[in-house]
Amino acid sequence: MSSTTLFLVPTPIGNLRDITLRALEVLKQVDIIACEDTRHTRKLLSAYEIRKPLVSYERFSEMKKTEFIIDALESGKNVALVSDAGTPLISDPGSALISRVRERGIRVEALPGPSAVITALAASGFGGGFRFIGFFPRQKSAAERETIKMALTPEHTVFYESPQRIIATLKLLERHLKDRAVCLAREISKIHEEYLLGHAGDLIEKLKDKEHIGEVTVIVKGSSQEDSLDDDTVRERAAALIRAGHTKKDVLRALSEETGVGRNKIYDILLRLE
């Protein structure tokens, strides 16, 4: 390694053999490995007989550990940042560190590798553009607004959800996006890997009898509506969203964000729907 570098190293999302040869090479050569859970990362390193100093770097200690890692880099040490599974910073901590490292002029090198988002999207068979929103919103109003965006955007929406909340989230999608195709990827690259396709209601039935759902990635197919955004189209969309049970406040916000039509104009349309 010719210059001090912070390496972003993707790790397996299931099968330990999914790690790349280059990732193993970097992990063997760096001086320190920063990780979310030292116990989890130590299992991976042990499988490949790698012994390196580990420092925990999880969301609650992100700011404090950022300074420690910066000091290590500025002292000439090379550092690898890994998450528990997949590519660092994709719904995992690390953004604060990258910002500070770049401010100090230290080199950052990101390795390609495992990602639940890309793996699930490829297996879904849904071609075209997509947007990734991280974990599905827990706040009710934010979740409602997100389903409105899904109803409007032609891009597929990809998100993570916990096994404890997936049924409730699917019920929300069923209520507002009844006929929309959904792909649910669970336990990617693990023994019980499974891809379930259908409408949200179909997936609820398929998950009912499963004792262990495991980690979940969901892809909601994009809208097939025409891109035309004339007044009649906006009015029809607004009316349909109101009938689906969304509040006018959420419809106003979502329509203005997704269509680019001014808030005042959409507000006037909503007033005339009464």
HELIX and SHEET records of a PDB file:
HELIX    1   1 LEU A   16  ASP A   18  5                                   3    
HELIX    2   2 LEU A   21  GLN A   29  1                                   9    
HELIX    3   3 THR A   38  ALA A   47  1                                  10    
HELIX    4   4 ARG A   59  SER A   61  5                                   3    
HELIX    5   5 GLU A   62  GLU A   74  1                                  13    
HELIX    6   6 SER A   95  GLU A  103  1                                   9    
HELIX    7   7 ALA A  116  SER A  124  1                                   9    
HELIX    8   8 LYS A  140  LEU A  152  1                                  13    
HELIX    9   9 ILE A  166  HIS A  176  1                                  11    
HELIX   10  10 ALA A  200  LEU A  207  1                                   8    
HELIX   11  11 ASP A  231  ARG A  243  1                                  13    
HELIX   12  12 LYS A  248  THR A  259  1                                  12    
HELIX   13  13 ARG A  263  ARG A  272  1                                  10    
SHEET    1   A 5 LEU A  54  SER A  56  0                                        
SHEET    2   A 5 ILE A  32  CYS A  35  1                                        
SHEET    3   A 5 VAL A  79  LEU A  81  1                                        
SHEET    4   A 5 THR A   5  LEU A   8  1                                        
SHEET    5   A 5 ARG A 107  ALA A 110  1                                        
SHEET    1   B 5 PHE A 130  PHE A 135  0                                        
SHEET    2   B 5 HIS A 156  GLU A 161  1                                        
SHEET    3   B 5 VAL A 216  VAL A 220 -1                                        
SHEET    4   B 5 VAL A 182  ARG A 186 -1                                        
SHEET    5   B 5 GLU A 194  GLY A 198 -1                                        
END                                                                             
